[in-house]
Amino acid sequence: MTPPRKSSPGADRRTASRGAGSERRRQLRALLSVADKDGLVAFAAGLAEASYEIVSTGGTAKALREAGIPVVEVATITGFPEIMDGRVKTLHPNIHGGLLARPGIDDAALLEHGIDMIDVLAVNLYPFEAATARPDCTDAEAIENIDIGGPAMLRAAAKNHERITVVVDPADYPAVLAALKEPEVPGGLRRDLAIKAFSHTARYDTAIGRYLRAHSATPDAWPDPLLTSFRLAQPLRYGENPHQQAALYRTAQPRPGTVAHAVQVQGKELSFNNIVDADAAFQAVTAFDGTACVIVKHANPCGVAVAATPVLAYAHAYRTDPTSAFGGVIAFNRPLDQATAEAIVGRQFAEVIVAPEIGKSALAPLSKKPGIRAIETGWPAPTLGMELELKAIDGGVLLQSRDAGKADLATAKVVTRRAPSAAELRDMQFAWTVVKFVKSNAIVYAHDGATLGIGAGQSSRVMSARIGALKAAEAGLELLGSALASDAYFPFRDGMDAAAEHGVRAIVQPGGSIRDEEVVRAADEHDIAMVFTGMRHFRH
């Protein structure tokens, strides 16, 4: 076994620690071991130019040698070869002592054991998240992509950041090289990099824990503790109101088919409220199999339709409530084409248009209204397992599974004397799909694949029914023969009476009230067909 490597007496001598304030002279040393090789060669070249001795491992050392940069193998430092297919290589006192050593405190231990200090550490970890994102990733592959030595070195260097500059992100290489040219690396920079390093390892461990829990034979009903990880996507101009600060965070794993991971192809910067409304609209529109359009204002749908083409779906959705559609968010579950873009810019002001694809032909008409924000989400991927939603409350969060509940009304319980016709069932199914995305108490009137009136967010269900009918009247839409969906049961017969007053012929609701019999009798009196789903769709 080779003895631990000592700095050569003739090596270039500089200050012991850029920023530690020590006057002892010695060889500066950087340890580089990165999975992400982006910017590696330029960074190492800059370190070599600054007279740093470069220590490295495995693939990193190979890449540097091929670039003509002198490298000292870790095995030369530790006096011990890499073993177990590289599982053990940096877990050694000569490495961790070099990272954790404190000038003026640990000098005797360094001298006794022949350990040289490390001044710069650049490490990023095995690509666990990228590996497990592959559909064909096996459990064995996932386990082998759990980095052990990397997080240990990062945590050691970050703990000792008063002396060591630790780098996890290639984007920080230029700033670090610039700082190393100064007499002393700013303490604030070293601390910021240490924060980034601890955050990096925390996110990494969270991803591993989440994967193992999801692939456990006996997964926890509810994780304890609840560990989540989101990355800063962009600061926003402000929150819901101008006096509030805000930012958008997104999941570390790309999620195509979501507003959080969408690409903006035109328009001003998205606001907090734009993003909230765009998310609500896109979640609603992707609930439909047919070509659909959803227009949202203040997180509530104000017009929804399915049709043969996007432009027809938009026209039918818009007519539900043109007043509310002004300044709204318009979502499609099909690519935005030229005809639809022309119809929108010719008819209304819109804050945001969101679609899986924005066709090139649509960009020309959109460019006539440069204030419109156009975002392209990509196509939603199938979800694996239960999706969870977080809702922040003061001092904690609420966690629930996403409302993925569906009901096939063709097999739902008919509770009235008259059963709905095939056409009424289609209207009811459409209205039931829409009502799930309307704030409670929610009422939706619909006919022929389009909403006629929507009542949302009222403290009484009958008031929502009246508001939905009022909106239909304002838009000049006839409710005679329409279907009505309610997100929860009708507690009194007054809802049936209000529906009958406006000509509703079919109602879908969850049922479950202690007055269900009274409500059903009222529906029968008005010859309204009604089905119970046994499922409610509260949305607060």
VOGU-3710 file (C-alpha; in Angstrom, 3 decimals, decimal comma):
1> mtpprksspg> 0,000/0,000/0,000  1,392/3,400/-0,926  1,811/5,905/1,887  -0,330/9,051/2,052  0,851/11,662/-0,427  2,524/14,792/0,984  2,845/18,146/-0,746  6,244/18,399/-2,437  8,651/20,895/-0,794  9,203/22,648/-4,111
11> adrrtasrga> 5,533/23,169/-4,900  4,164/26,656/-5,422  3,286/28,134/-2,016  0,342/30,419/-1,430  -1,873/31,348/1,508  -3,304/28,358/3,317  -6,936/29,289/2,852  -8,432/31,882/0,580  -10,469/33,649/3,207  -9,348/31,851/6,360
21> gserrrqlra> -6,802/34,503/7,275  -4,026/32,003/8,024  -0,454/33,010/7,265  0,854/29,417/6,937  2,153/28,769/3,415  1,321/25,586/1,570  0,110/24,065/-1,702  -3,544/24,908/-2,501  -5,665/21,928/-3,417  -9,011/21,396/-5,184
31> llsvadkdgl> -10,941/18,137/-5,246  -13,234/17,693/-8,254  -15,649/14,752/-8,558  -18,716/15,537/-10,648  -21,437/13,593/-12,424  -22,400/16,708/-14,420  -19,335/17,482/-16,561  -20,753/20,749/-17,908  -18,094/23,455/-17,578  -15,696/21,061/-15,825
41> vafaaglaea> -12,666/21,472/-18,098  -12,808/25,268/-18,087  -13,196/25,305/-14,303  -10,276/22,928/-13,775  -8,123/24,912/-16,203  -8,869/28,067/-14,217  -7,923/26,336/-10,970  -4,678/25,039/-12,472  -3,858/28,535/-13,711  -4,374/29,757/-10,141
51> syeivstggt> -1,778/27,167/-8,993  -4,239/24,722/-7,452  -3,284/21,064/-7,381  -6,275/19,129/-8,704  -7,351/15,866/-7,099  -10,030/13,818/-8,796  -11,743/10,462/-9,177  -12,952/8,084/-11,876  -14,682/9,650/-14,855  -13,859/13,180/-13,736
61> akalreagip> -10,134/12,420/-13,650  -10,358/10,768/-17,068  -12,110/13,784/-18,602  -9,492/16,148/-17,185  -6,558/14,045/-18,387  -8,034/13,903/-21,869  -8,176/17,710/-21,770  -4,501/17,850/-20,830  -5,010/18,998/-17,243  -2,720/17,396/-14,619
71> vvevatitgf> -4,676/15,352/-12,081  -3,753/13,542/-8,864  -5,861/10,426/-8,257  -7,700/10,206/-4,952  -6,100/6,811/-4,413  -2,715/8,559/-4,326  -3,994/10,818/-1,530  -5,648/8,064/0,486  -3,019/5,387/-0,147  -5,937/3,046/-0,776
81> peimdgrvkt> -7,416/1,937/-4,106  -11,038/2,430/-5,135  -12,921/-0,743/-4,174  -16,344/-2,346/-4,627  -16,789/-1,007/-8,167  -16,122/2,528/-6,965  -18,560/2,413/-4,047  -15,674/3,254/-1,693  -13,085/5,773/-2,800  -13,365/9,085/-0,915
91> lhpnihggll> -14,551/7,795/2,456  -11,129/8,149/4,055  -9,548/10,331/6,809  -7,089/11,859/4,310  -10,074/13,249/2,393  -12,430/14,143/5,220  -9,624/15,354/7,422  -8,546/17,615/4,562  -12,092/18,959/4,318  -12,889/19,363/8,008
101> arpgiddaal> -9,528/20,639/9,248  -9,499/24,027/11,012  -6,329/26,129/10,740  -4,759/26,786/14,113  -6,886/24,101/15,781  -6,190/20,909/13,879  -2,634/21,630/12,718  -1,091/19,011/15,055  -3,488/16,299/13,804  -2,745/17,209/10,191
111> lehgidmidv> 0,992/16,993/10,817  0,798/13,770/12,808  -1,234/11,937/10,152  0,240/13,552/7,072  -3,050/15,090/5,886  -3,103/18,038/3,487  -6,019/20,476/3,581  -8,453/20,806/0,674  -9,446/24,364/-0,225  -11,984/23,938/-3,038
121> lavnlypfea> -14,487/21,102/-3,441  -16,591/20,703/-6,574  -19,010/17,782/-6,336  -22,368/17,014/-7,834  -24,068/13,739/-7,245  -24,978/10,576/-9,107  -28,016/11,385/-11,275  -30,558/9,587/-9,099  -33,560/11,638/-10,234  -32,681/11,344/-13,928
131> atarpdctda> -32,165/7,596/-13,580  -35,434/6,943/-11,748  -37,361/9,151/-14,191  -36,669/6,597/-16,937  -39,600/4,189/-17,354  -37,190/1,255/-17,733  -35,162/2,023/-14,583  -34,931/-1,051/-12,378  -34,817/-0,965/-8,608  -31,217/-2,196/-8,691
141> eaienidigg> -30,237/0,663/-11,015  -31,980/3,158/-8,749  -30,091/1,881/-5,707  -26,739/2,056/-7,511  -27,470/5,692/-8,341  -27,605/6,611/-4,654  -24,438/8,605/-3,996  -22,764/8,140/-0,612  -19,303/9,683/-0,796  -20,485/12,782/-2,625
151> pamlraaakn> -23,020/13,946/-0,020  -20,523/13,161/2,766  -17,879/15,381/1,163  -20,377/18,153/0,415  -21,631/18,222/3,973  -18,096/18,225/5,377  -16,986/21,075/3,115  -20,184/23,050/3,674  -19,816/22,668/7,436  -16,290/24,062/7,132
161> heritvvvdp> -17,280/26,864/4,756  -15,370/29,471/6,759  -12,315/27,978/5,081  -13,513/25,932/2,096  -15,215/26,997/-1,114  -17,740/24,286/-2,002  -19,439/24,160/-5,419  -22,379/21,973/-6,488  -23,674/23,926/-9,483  -21,607/24,391/-12,670
171> adypavlaal> -23,307/27,768/-13,083  -21,238/28,959/-10,093  -17,864/28,061/-11,618  -17,199/31,496/-13,179  -18,004/33,363/-9,947  -15,746/31,033/-7,950  -12,842/31,425/-10,373  -13,224/35,192/-10,241  -13,262/35,138/-6,427  -10,146/32,939/-6,282
181> kepevpgglr> -8,190/35,633/-8,111  -8,824/38,016/-5,229  -6,693/38,062/-2,064  -9,564/36,450/-0,168  -12,759/34,669/-1,194  -15,635/36,707/0,279  -17,119/35,008/3,321  -20,612/35,781/2,052  -19,944/33,862/-1,164  -18,602/30,839/0,721
191> rdlaikafsh> -21,664/30,843/2,984  -24,054/31,163/0,034  -22,335/28,231/-1,664  -22,562/26,209/1,558  -26,295/26,878/1,757  -26,607/25,689/-1,821  -24,635/22,540/-0,990  -26,813/21,629/2,002  -29,934/22,352/-0,047  -28,573/20,126/-2,811
201> tarydtaigr> -28,035/17,162/-0,496  -31,408/17,730/1,205  -33,207/17,648/-2,149  -31,227/14,569/-3,142  -32,142/12,678/0,015  -35,771/13,752/-0,362  -35,873/12,283/-3,872  -34,394/9,013/-2,625  -36,832/8,775/0,273  -39,763/9,539/-2,021
211> ylrahsatpd> -38,660/6,859/-4,500  -38,123/4,189/-1,848  -41,466/4,966/-0,214  -43,288/4,796/-3,558  -41,666/1,426/-4,331  -42,125/-0,062/-0,877  -44,154/-3,240/-0,456  -45,950/-1,555/2,464  -45,946/2,191/1,720  -46,919/4,609/4,481
221> awpdplltsf> -50,457/5,902/4,269  -49,096/9,345/5,028  -45,375/10,190/4,969  -43,945/11,236/8,320  -42,166/13,542/8,089  -43,563/15,018/4,888  -40,569/15,890/2,719  -41,073/17,949/-0,410  -38,655/19,502/-2,841  -39,291/22,323/-5,285
231> rlaqplryge> -36,813/24,429/-7,219  -37,042/28,155/-7,824  -38,279/28,720/-11,369  -38,546/32,510/-11,271  -39,330/35,402/-8,944  -42,608/37,097/-9,809  -43,344/40,809/-9,896  -45,678/40,422/-6,914  -48,244/38,062/-5,422  -52,025/38,233/-5,454
241> nphqqaalyr> -51,674/41,934/-4,663  -48,853/44,388/-5,411  -47,762/44,638/-1,771  -47,105/40,862/-1,616  -43,869/39,225/-2,732  -44,040/36,004/-4,741  -42,093/33,434/-6,732  -42,829/30,339/-8,798  -41,305/27,049/-7,680  -41,575/23,835/-9,660
251> taqprpgtva> -40,882/20,174/-9,043  -37,296/19,075/-9,596  -38,499/16,430/-12,024  -39,879/17,867/-15,288  -43,663/17,512/-15,505  -44,821/17,939/-19,113  -48,416/18,937/-19,471  -48,406/21,320/-16,515  -48,476/25,085/-16,274  -45,596/25,096/-13,777
261> havqvqgkel> -43,277/23,555/-16,381  -44,752/25,324/-19,411  -42,777/27,417/-21,895  -43,916/30,965/-22,541  -43,764/31,732/-26,261  -45,142/35,269/-26,188  -46,187/38,106/-23,957  -45,361/39,911/-20,752  -44,061/38,201/-17,659  -46,609/35,922/-16,031
271> sfnnivdada> -48,068/37,182/-12,774  -49,009/35,168/-9,690  -52,707/35,371/-10,589  -51,998/34,493/-14,238  -50,343/31,269/-13,122  -53,114/30,369/-10,676  -55,800/30,929/-13,314  -53,826/29,176/-16,062  -53,370/26,140/-13,841  -57,090/26,040/-13,001
281> afqavtafdg> -58,041/26,383/-16,669  -55,619/23,768/-17,931  -56,546/21,227/-15,262  -60,188/21,673/-16,245  -59,695/21,462/-19,997  -57,585/18,305/-19,784  -60,463/16,553/-18,013  -62,221/16,309/-21,403  -61,473/13,717/-24,052  -63,022/15,714/-26,884
291> tacvivkhan> -61,720/19,007/-28,241  -62,428/21,501/-25,467  -61,972/25,101/-24,401  -62,165/26,456/-20,850  -62,188/30,160/-19,995  -61,301/31,010/-16,401  -61,601/34,229/-14,439  -60,407/34,449/-10,822  -59,829/30,662/-10,640  -63,414/29,840/-11,720
301> pcgvavaatp> -64,539/28,622/-15,139  -66,826/31,194/-16,732  -67,281/29,292/-19,993  -66,624/25,704/-21,098  -67,403/23,869/-24,318  -66,512/20,838/-26,409  -66,829/20,963/-30,179  -65,430/19,594/-33,414  -62,632/22,181/-33,587  -60,826/24,471/-31,129
311> vlayahayrt> -62,289/27,588/-32,734  -65,856/26,286/-32,319  -65,167/25,193/-28,759  -63,828/28,680/-28,006  -66,862/30,385/-29,575  -69,298/28,304/-27,531  -67,321/28,768/-24,308  -67,071/32,537/-24,840  -70,813/33,015/-25,307  -71,528/31,678/-21,794
321> dptsafggvi> -70,261/34,846/-20,114  -68,559/37,393/-22,420  -68,307/39,918/-19,590  -66,287/37,625/-17,340  -64,252/36,299/-20,265  -62,732/39,758/-20,740  -59,229/39,624/-19,293  -59,553/35,913/-18,591  -57,371/32,873/-19,197  -58,263/30,645/-22,151
331> afnrpldqat> -57,149/27,008/-22,183  -57,308/24,323/-24,855  -56,557/20,593/-24,816  -55,566/20,672/-28,474  -52,870/22,674/-30,307  -53,738/26,343/-30,756  -54,175/26,952/-34,487  -54,332/30,086/-36,611  -58,125/30,205/-36,868  -58,579/30,010/-33,113
341> aeaivgrqfa> -55,874/32,599/-32,427  -57,486/34,969/-34,946  -60,907/34,478/-33,342  -59,556/35,306/-29,883  -57,605/38,440/-30,810  -60,514/39,653/-32,910  -63,062/39,211/-30,156  -61,605/39,917/-26,735  -58,728/40,886/-24,501  -57,170/37,820/-22,882
351> evivapeigk> -54,475/37,713/-20,223  -53,220/34,206/-21,034  -53,744/31,508/-23,635  -52,541/28,047/-22,635  -52,397/24,938/-24,815  -50,305/21,787/-25,169  -48,862/23,276/-28,364  -48,904/26,752/-29,886  -48,836/26,215/-33,647  -46,451/28,373/-35,661
361> salaplskkp> -49,387/29,634/-37,706  -50,993/30,934/-34,487  -48,041/33,172/-33,618  -48,715/35,705/-36,383  -52,217/36,681/-35,183  -51,096/36,540/-31,560  -48,259/38,953/-32,301  -50,874/41,624/-33,091  -51,703/41,549/-29,368  -48,232/41,330/-27,781
371> giraietgwp> -49,726/41,741/-24,313  -51,303/38,274/-24,501  -49,194/35,716/-22,678  -49,120/32,489/-24,685  -47,789/29,405/-22,896  -47,161/25,915/-24,220  -47,408/23,093/-21,694  -46,551/20,040/-23,734  -48,726/16,968/-23,518  -49,677/15,576/-20,109
381> aptlgmelel> -47,970/12,316/-19,203  -49,840/9,452/-17,529  -49,699/9,788/-13,759  -48,201/6,964/-11,732  -49,886/6,314/-8,418  -51,812/8,759/-6,269  -51,160/12,452/-6,862  -51,140/14,577/-3,721  -52,147/18,212/-3,253  -50,826/20,584/-0,620
391> kaidggvllq> -52,837/23,435/0,832  -51,007/25,844/3,104  -52,608/26,908/6,379  -51,142/29,031/9,133  -48,610/26,829/10,902  -48,919/23,805/8,638  -50,218/22,245/5,462  -53,119/20,027/4,542  -52,385/17,076/2,291  -54,933/15,235/0,185
401> srdagkadla> -55,118/13,082/-2,912  -56,105/15,000/-6,013  -59,802/14,826/-6,934  -59,577/12,277/-9,735  -63,091/10,993/-9,086  -65,262/10,287/-12,088  -68,791/8,986/-12,404  -70,323/7,253/-15,419  -73,825/8,678/-15,392  -75,071/5,928/-17,704
411> takvvtrrap> -74,836/3,626/-14,684  -75,614/6,186/-11,978  -78,625/5,792/-9,702  -81,792/7,267/-11,203  -83,892/8,505/-8,265  -86,859/10,110/-10,057  -89,829/8,574/-11,818  -88,563/9,807/-15,161  -85,167/8,556/-16,324  -83,004/10,931/-18,359
421> saaelrdmqf> -82,910/10,569/-22,128  -79,655/9,810/-23,953  -79,275/13,486/-24,883  -79,940/14,573/-21,297  -77,358/12,081/-20,038  -74,759/13,610/-22,362  -75,564/17,084/-21,044  -75,429/15,854/-17,457  -72,084/14,116/-18,006  -70,613/17,311/-19,485
431> awtvvkfvks> -71,988/19,472/-16,649  -70,699/16,983/-14,043  -67,209/17,207/-15,538  -67,287/21,000/-15,404  -68,690/21,353/-11,891  -65,647/19,644/-10,355  -63,550/22,703/-11,292  -65,970/25,372/-10,034  -65,569/26,792/-6,523  -68,189/25,585/-4,036
441> naivyahdga> -71,078/25,999/-3,793  -71,104/25,201/-7,526  -73,945/25,022/-10,026  -73,494/24,457/-13,767  -76,198/24,719/-16,444  -75,296/23,040/-19,736  -76,720/21,927/-23,070  -75,237/20,497/-26,273  -71,664/20,326/-24,957  -71,471/23,898/-23,679
451> tlgigagqss> -72,092/25,746/-20,449  -75,034/28,133/-20,350  -74,567/29,560/-16,879  -72,245/28,980/-13,923  -72,858/29,909/-10,302  -69,770/29,710/-8,108  -68,501/30,312/-4,606  -71,741/31,209/-2,859  -72,578/30,399/0,735  -75,940/28,938/-0,305
461> rvmsarigal> -76,570/26,511/-3,143  -79,826/28,114/-4,208  -78,015/31,439/-4,622  -75,455/29,782/-6,911  -78,365/28,385/-8,929  -79,892/31,852/-9,234  -76,591/33,471/-10,225  -75,962/30,826/-12,894  -79,416/31,444/-14,335  -78,878/35,225/-14,182
471> kaaeaglell> -75,627/34,907/-16,130  -77,360/32,806/-18,768  -80,072/35,443/-19,122  -77,496/38,223/-19,434  -75,779/36,280/-22,217  -79,115/35,694/-23,963  -78,902/31,916/-23,506  -82,038/29,834/-23,003  -82,043/27,338/-20,126  -85,189/25,518/-21,303
481> gsalasdayf> -84,298/21,853/-21,731  -80,863/22,205/-20,088  -79,124/19,952/-17,566  -77,886/21,120/-14,179  -74,984/19,768/-12,131  -74,449/20,483/-8,441  -71,100/19,732/-6,776  -72,847/18,624/-3,539  -76,338/17,645/-2,482  -79,311/19,995/-2,409
491> pfrdgmdaaa> -80,228/20,460/1,255  -83,744/21,765/0,474  -86,294/21,500/-2,323  -85,851/25,179/-3,169  -83,032/24,195/-5,530  -85,447/22,008/-7,506  -88,023/24,767/-7,618  -85,443/27,280/-8,899  -84,245/24,828/-11,549  -87,774/24,098/-12,728
501> ehgvraivqp> -88,518/27,811/-12,912  -85,792/28,124/-15,550  -86,782/25,076/-17,581  -84,130/22,598/-16,417  -85,034/19,064/-17,470  -82,280/16,961/-15,867  -80,153/17,237/-12,723  -77,061/15,401/-11,545  -76,014/15,695/-7,911  -74,282/13,520/-5,292
511> ggsirdeevv> -77,292/12,933/-3,044  -76,844/12,206/0,642  -78,989/14,888/2,274  -81,362/13,998/5,121  -83,983/15,656/2,901  -83,222/13,641/-0,227  -86,787/12,263/-0,333  -88,213/15,782/-0,216  -85,840/16,905/-2,979  -86,700/13,899/-5,159
521> raadehdiam> -90,442/14,515/-4,690  -89,922/18,117/-5,815  -88,076/16,928/-8,923  -90,905/14,525/-9,707  -93,463/17,303/-9,299  -91,597/19,263/-11,984  -91,001/16,162/-14,178  -87,233/16,607/-13,832  -85,034/13,546/-14,320  -82,389/13,259/-11,591
531> vftgmrhfrh> -79,489/10,933/-10,858  -77,324/10,587/-7,751  -73,604/9,988/-8,191  -72,757/9,252/-4,564  -69,709/11,461/-5,054  -69,300/15,154/-4,334  -66,802/17,630/-5,800  -66,215/20,390/-3,230  -63,507/22,832/-4,342  -62,484/25,466/-1,809
//
